[in-house]
Structure formats: C-alpha cells, structure tokens
Amino acid sequence: MARNIHSSPGNVPALRVLFVAFTLIPLRSVTASGQQQHNYFEALQKSILFFEGQRSGHLPPDQRVRWRRDSGLHDGATAGVDLIGGYYDAGDNVKFGFPMAFTTTMLSWSIIDFGRNMGPELRNAVRAVKWATDYLLKVTAVPGVVYVQVGDPYSDHNCWERPEDMDTLRTAFKIDAHHPGSDVAGETAAALAAASIVFRSRDPEYSRLLLNRAVKVFEFADKYRGAYSNSLYHAVCPFYCAVNGYQDELLWGAAWLHKASRRREYREYIYKNEVVLHAGDSINEFGWDNKHAGINVLISKEVLMGKAGYFESFKQNADGFICSLLPGVSHPQVQYSPGGLIFKAGGSNMQHVTSLSFLLLVYSNYLSHTNKIVPCGQSPASPALLKHLAKRQVDYILGDNPLRMSYMVGYGAHYPRRIHHRASSLPSIQAHPAHIGCKAGSRYFLSPNPNPNLLVGAVVGGPNVTDAFPDSRPYFQESEPTTYINAPLVGLLAFFSAHP
Ligand SMILES: *[C@@H]1O[C@H](CO)[C@@H](O)[C@H](O)[C@H]1NC(C)=O
C-alpha cells in the first residue's frame, strides 16, 4: 500500500497571518455538553505500549505485546552489516529511517519537556526511545555512511504479510558522500542529540555515545549536501520523499545539537545559516518532512528565557505560526473540521493533529514560564488559550467528536477495529504457526472482520474533513497508524494526565 502522506508544501509567508484580523469561533461549540472526563494516564500508557507492537528484531523477555514475535533477523545481511532492530513505521514492514528518526526526536522532546508528568510510565517512554537509538547507532556505525532504509517498499507493499513471515526483499539503502542525504542525516543527528538529553543523567555513558555520534552525523549531513530523494529516488519516493528540501533538517539538527551540547559552534551555525537555510520559510506544517515550525518553536524557548536575543526572528516566526493555527483565522494551510479537528490535506491527517498540538502545548509552556502572550494582530493569544486548543485536539482523538469514537485502539468503548496494519490484522504466530505467504494474506486484508490482534495505543490517520471515518483496511489514509502520530501524543498525554 503506497502511502504518499505528504501534503503539498505551501509557500505562504508565515508573517502574513500576523496582520490578518480574525475572530475566534466558540471553542467548545461542538462538544460543550456531555463530554466525559478522559483518563489521560491510561491513554498515555497505551500510547507508549503501541511502540512495542512496532518493534523489529529480537524481542526482549519483558516484551508486553505478546502476539508479536522476532522479525527482520537478517536485516543488513545483504550489505554485510547488522541492521537488526528499530521500528516499522506504520502498517507495513519496511524500516524507513527518515520517519523513524523524526519519531525518535519527538519521543525525546516529549520526555524532555513532559517526562516529569509521566510518573511510572517514564521508564517505558525512555525504553521506547532506546529501542530506536540502539538502531540509529547501528545505521550510523560507519563514518560517512548512514543506512536510511531496510526493505524494498514495492516488494513489501505488494504483500499482506506478518513481519515474522517476511520473505520480501530486505534491501539496505544507504547514503554516503557520493549519494548525499542531508535531510535524513540531519534528522538522524537531531534524534541522536535529543535522545542524548534524555539519557544525560540516566546513563551518562550512553548519552555521550549518542551525542558524539550526533556530532559526526551532523558534520556528514552538512558537508555533503543533497536530498536523499535524489540519491535514492526509487527507494524512498513516493513513500517518504523529502519534498520540502534538506535545509530545515540542517537547522533542526543544529538546534538540537545546540540544546544538547551548548557548544558555541552550533549557535553560530544557526545564526549564520538562518537566512541561507530559510528558517522562516514554508512554516505551515510540522512533520517528518517539514521541520520549520519545530525549529522556530524550539529556538524561541531561549529567546523567551532571555538567553538569546540574537534569535529574536525565530520567536517572530513561531508567533506567526502559532497564530495561523487559531480557529477563526482564515489560513489556507490549516482547516478545522465541523467537529473541531485540525485538518490538513494530504492524508494521514492525525500526524498533523498531534504534532501541531504538541507545538501549541510546548509553546504555551515556554510563554507561561515567562509571562508572555502571542500578539496575533488584534487578538492576542494567551498560553491558556493555546493549552485549551491542544487539549481540545487530544479530547477529539479520545472520543469527543461527532462519531463519539476514540481514534486510539483499545481506549474507550468505540475505536477502530480494522486498522491498516499487517501484524494486527493477520492471525498471530501463536494462533496460526504456519507461514502465511505474500498473497495468502490478502483474504485477511479484505475481510470485513475486526483485526484479531489489538494494537493497543495505535492512533490511526483519522476521520476525513467531514468527521467521517470508514474503519476499513483499504482506506489506509484513515485507518493506518504510524509511529510519528503517536510520538508527540506521548508528550501531550503526559501533560494532560498531570494537568487534566
Ligand atoms: C468523508 O467520508 C465519508 C464516508 O466515508 C464520505 O461519504 C465523504 O464523501 C467523505 N468526504 C470527503 C470530503 O472526502
């Protein structure tokens, strides 16, 4: 199932929205009555558990998702390297390095900002990061090379097969000096740097390893500039084609290295390259391909703390971006469904919902710590408003929506039963030990029955712009979960479980 989940990149100047006058629509219009109080902590637990269902490689004895088994145990063998481990990105069995790295960065950011709100779940969240970073250390083990994908997406998507049964091509794709990929390498550096902060006091040696590797990978990304979609077009497009260019990942990598290392060279890199690398451009989304909004929000924290006046323009970009998300603003890049869900064209909408809500929440926190608001032309937005908007999105996901449907599997009374996910929809190895071949799986794909294995915590692509949801495997844009939908949600749920 090909998944071109990229929405078309826009070119709306971010600051334009500052001058647009708008009125806020009533924020609680749709679900003001009859809302239930959500159990955010339960949802947090489940959102983290989901990552265990996405694991590739040798599963450890304390694996909690018991219907999964070891898989991908020869990954890397065709290239003579060990690339066992990591995560499947979504409902297929390919290990796509670009979204995996972004997922890791966002899980780490969730822990850095909201780990103190996770209680006993913090341990599981950190383990979810380590499952990714152990793999990212493998793919970056050889200097000047990054393995960015294991699995041939055409071969994989042509089959409906359990990961444990995989007999599709497990080609290992790499970038190097002659086949550059500053986008995926920049994101990998960001992930390693962000994770080094997560492990700084928990495991200083591992943290240093991550940070040192991040430095090397960033050097490589910056020195050999290019888009991996050019170098590896047929392997990565149209699946995770980097339409948005690699400039944002270079700034993003530098921003995380700056935060993790406090070395002056990264501050200078950001300062020097802000204009060259277009820090304020196409700041209309935030996801595995486009980091602009994230860069500006992340760096604004320092501006707000008064530690980096020279980064003031990042704060202005972040303000403009945040204003563009407010309901009532007529903004071509962000719509709201009648039921109140953020909606952006391009499919797998929930990735936008969770990542944009995450930015609303972290920005709100940075503002409240410093008693600031976002100007937004005539209608300044308070930190409380931004939190309220983020919470409204989370509540929609958990069931406050016209269908009264939770979009997280295993949470609430009604949730998606036919998610587009091979391992969840095929019988488990325990239930059906015999091999199920590539095409033999089709009858499970086409079956009207619910999936036999609950992928608890998986959040799917979600309803369309009219709040309708088919709950049907072939509608992959609506029914497929992805790791980068959940990663920012972990932070959101942690915060709201502590501040309901
Ligand atoms: C949304 O989904 C419903 C049900 O599947 C469908 O009838 C409707 O046409 C869809 N709307 C849009 C705008 O895609």
The ligand as an ORCA input file, in Angstrom:
! r2SCAN-3c Opt
* xyz 0 1
  C     -15.740     11.585      4.029
  O     -16.056     10.225      4.233
  C     -17.424      9.913      4.011
  C     -17.640      8.461      4.426
  O     -16.612      7.627      4.011
  C     -17.753     10.160      2.543
  O     -19.117      9.877      2.290
  C     -17.455     11.614      2.208
  O     -17.628     11.819      0.825
  C     -16.022     11.974      2.594
  N     -15.841     13.395      2.417
  C     -14.770     13.916      1.827
  C     -14.739     15.390      1.701
  O     -13.840     13.230      1.432
*
